[in-house]
Amino acid sequence: MSILASSLTLAHADYTWRHESLCRDTDPDLFFPVGTTGHALAQIDRAKRALDRFVPTFEAAFAAGLRAKLGLADDPQTAEFVQTTLAVMASERLDFTLFFRRLTQVAGGQDGEVLFSLAPQSDGLKQWLANWRKLAILDGPALSKMRAANPIIIARNHQVEKALQAAGAGNMAPFERLV
């Protein structure tokens, strides 16, 4: 990545997470042990314990993000449904981005066929959609939140990389096309 690309990326980054970081008071060297015996083993053990504190926070944030993408409330019934959703997506080999974008279209009033086109032979997806309709909150604010969590256009990594490389070489045209 070029210096320009790095500068563009870093200039717009959100660093507020640093103030809430669970490891902010942990010595960074802890995560880079030297060796595999003695002191290094103890250091590795301390690093694992420090990272273990992060797991519940990550899982809660991940679940909240998926509930937003699905238009679901935060309750125990939806937690199980989120796991079912991921299982259906995996078994049907559904594209993550397309699935959520098409689901948002269904939430906005389009026919379920727009979602079924991702896996036309799937009875499991049809049953999943019927269950989702029972749980989803499709009022104005919830639908807006769902749309925000599932944008219409998402730049693909390879396209962004090409645009950043071109920008680093002084050609801003690919970058302008992306934005």
Secondary structure, 3 states (H helix, E strand, C coil): CCHHHHHHHHHCCCCCHHHHCCCCCCCHHHHCCCCCCCHHHHHHHHHHHHHHCHHHHHHHHHHHHHHHHHCCCCCHHHHHHHHHHHHHHHHCCCCHHHHHHHHHHHHCCCCCHHHHCCCCCCHHHHHHHHHHHHHCCCCHHHHHHHHHHCCCCCCCHHHHHHHHHHHHCCCCHHHHHHC
